[in-house]
Amino acid sequence: MDTYADFDAMGLAELVRKGEVSASELLNEAVTRAKAAQKDLNCFSAIFPEVAEAQIAEGLPDGPFAGVPMAVKDLGFEIKGQPITNGSLAFKGNVAERNSVLCERYKAAGFTLFGQTTSPEFGLTTTTESLLYGATVNPWDTSRTSGGSSGGASACVAAGVIPMAHASDGGGSIRIPAGCTGLFGMKPSRGRTPMGPATTEGWNGQSTVHAVSRSVRDNAALLDATHGREIGSRYVAPEPDSTFLSALDSDPKPLKIALWTTAPNGTVPDPDAQAGLDKTRALLEELGHHVEEAGPALDGEVLGKSLMVTVSAAIAMVMEARGEALGRDLGPEDMEPVTARFVEFGNSIPMKELMKATQASITAGLVYEQFLVDGGYDMVLSPTMSRVPDKTGVLSLNPDDMEAYTQAVTTFAPWCAISNQAGSPAMSVPLHWSDENLPIGMMFGARTGNEWELYQLAGQLERAAPWAHRHPPFWVG
């Protein structure tokens, strides 16, 4: 099918509905491209076409994406009988015993699940490199990272394997990979999408799940198909007044947008990222929006510590449980060096420090939204990353130089985590490429529950400055 990559997921589903192509034919196209991409990008941790073939044989439901191939991230997304390693040496060989709630919703939407994309260990860094699977690389420059922690997802979509892939985001892990590879990525509000059944939240509510995609409409339609409360969830995002897809039917009213250039930890955009901000500001103003430089007053040191405390406690808990399941104590050989530091710190944290961290996140959310209210801002604009994608190895959990790693990882995308701590939605939009032809995403954040407004702006930006025609040097579409 020579025109396979000309279609987004909704376009492929329409072909299936019209009988112009079969689900099996689309699956074969995706698997062929996945194997080709895997050789050069290392973006899949597992490829299992037999799972998708069984779905097709059983008969696909009449969902909005019936017959469309889908790959899911190796982190928290369970497909019964298939690997789920979380990119971790300690979970090598682990197999899911059930379907996750999101898996069931994907199947109900009609997706055929054929593969699993790579993640760094437990999604702990902004690249996708692991001792278990090796380095996933960027189709725009295979010496560079495709972002993290959903870098396998972003690499396979950017290279033309599939038009959209599942991803998750605990500190930027949807938006950063999207920003690194020229894709659209939406991090939903806390409580918007399911994470069960084992747990209904990750990292004390800071993590959430959705997707990276080439088109905005795919992303919006997927959220329509998968959002909603799951059993036991402690959070429920406000219901939209209409479908997320309907947001693309019209342009937004003139918006007041805060241009946030200095991150909470003091990082500022480098010249490449600043050029993207300048270009994006000019586009927004041409479209009738008002942009002014302003940002919330947040304590980067406090927020950084609170994130470290929260994540360390979570990883220490996970590794303790894994050790119990294996019947032995886990040691340094079972995890990445940076992960070992998380575990060590998590096991030493006084109980009150976790409560302080939770309160710091609550305070950050209050400050962030109060800034929007007081300034009358509809959204906040910042770069997704402060610079073009780093070379592989720089952000790895197995660094040669721990001090250099810490400097690199804390300055790469420091605007992202506030949306996780606040529980608010944010999106990375592919609006800029450097002189080296490397993507740098532009990020927009809004108040909790306002994905509809973000999608509406994204649709306008997509029409005004299309990006789907831009293909990376490594392209299997």
Order of alpha helices (4+ residues) and beta strands (2+ residues): alpha-alpha-beta-alpha-beta-alpha-beta-beta-beta-beta-beta-alpha-beta-alpha-beta-beta-alpha-beta-alpha-beta-alpha-alpha-alpha-beta-alpha-alpha-beta-beta-alpha
